[in-house]
Amino acid sequence: MTATPTPGDFSSPFEDPGIFKAIQDEQIVNTALIEYLNALAIHCKDLKANWTLHRLPLVTRDNQREKIYEARVDGYLRRRRDGKPLAVIEVKPFTRTRKPDDIRMQESAQMAAWINQYQPSNTDLEGNIKRLLISQDRHQIYLNFAVFDADYVDYICDKQGINYDKNSFLWMSEYGPFDVGNQSDMSMLGELVLGYTLGESR
């Protein structure tokens, strides 16, 4: 019995650094990713959002509205009616294996800042809440789904009077890599991302 192959099981024409060298500016990677994501949705009339290169600043503040830190993302899915970010993007010119812990720490900080600045509505606070961060590291794309609940929102927003003994966490689940040199990978990724964007842009 053979195991079902996953995106990471396939070889890529970009594995050889002589073929695909590190680039000088990560904005090149960012532009390619944004163009791919917009191409997925260009004929989708029901999509009420678009992907933008705008480097969105996300500011985490305490309950006194004092700034704690600022995180910037490399692009996001912007809802047309109000500009609200529905998914965010982070890119790197090198592979994730080079600095995995640093990259994941940065992505978690970006997600926490996003939740702090753009808090879920009251209708979304029932059960678990999910948000998406798309990463491209060199020629590999990852889908990072964050899962959290109302208690975590209270915690990250420094709400007064909360019970700090409660276990409230931000769970980041990473899926990939999807290789830009593999047609099967990109087809699968396209279906997943388009399905998510249609669901979020209602």
ABEGO torsion letter per residue (X at the ends): XBBBBBAAABBBAAABAAABBBBABAAAAAAAAAAAAAAAAAABAABABBBBABBBBBBBBBAAGBBABBBBBAEBBBBAAAGBBABBBBBBABBAAABAAAAAAAAAAAAAAAAAABBBBAAAABEBBBBBBBBBBEABBBBBBBBBBAAAAAAAAGBBGBBAABBBBBBBBBBOBBBAABAAAAAAAAAAAAAAAAAAAX
